């Protein structure tokens, strides 16, 4: 099962690059290791991975993946669990990004992931205004 949430925003007149940077700062403030690609063909792609020894042993390739697509007055934010792409700034191919963005997760992890996704998404919606 692929878990992805999409939230649409209209008439917000937001600088999407600045919004991406604000999301990265918010996640880093919460202890996430992040990377961002602002020149991806699909829009802005952000990945966030919680650091920790146990996490590294169990799910080293998983990360929250956030995509911002559209234009300043009509954009969408996609959030889900995805594969951590080493050096996301170099992986600009749309086919690579779309095929690796969202992964299936088992039920207990999906419940935890949904809770964290909801919290991150709430905070992103607050950033948008």
C-alpha positions, 0 to 999 in steps of 0.5 A: 500500500502506498501512503501519500497525502495531498493538500491543495492551496489556492490564492496564497501567493507564496514563494514556493522556494521560500516555503521549501526552505521554511519546511526544511528549517522546521524539520531540522529544528525537530532533529531531522536530517534533510535534503532539498532539490529545488530544480527537480522537474516535478517541483521542489522535493524535500526529504527528511530522515530522523537520525538515530542508531536504531533507526539506521539499523532498521530502516536506513533507506526510508524518509519522509518525502515532501513535494511542492508542485504548482505555482504561487497561487495554485500549488499542492503539497504531497507528503509520504514515506519514501526511499532516501535518495543519496544526493537528491540534488543530483537525482533530478530525473522525473522518472527516478523521483516518481518511481522512488518517492513513496514506499509501502510500509507495514501496518504498525509502521504505517500507523506511526508514520500517519501520526508523524505525517499528520503533525508535519502536515499541520505545521506546513499548513500553518507555514502556508497561512 
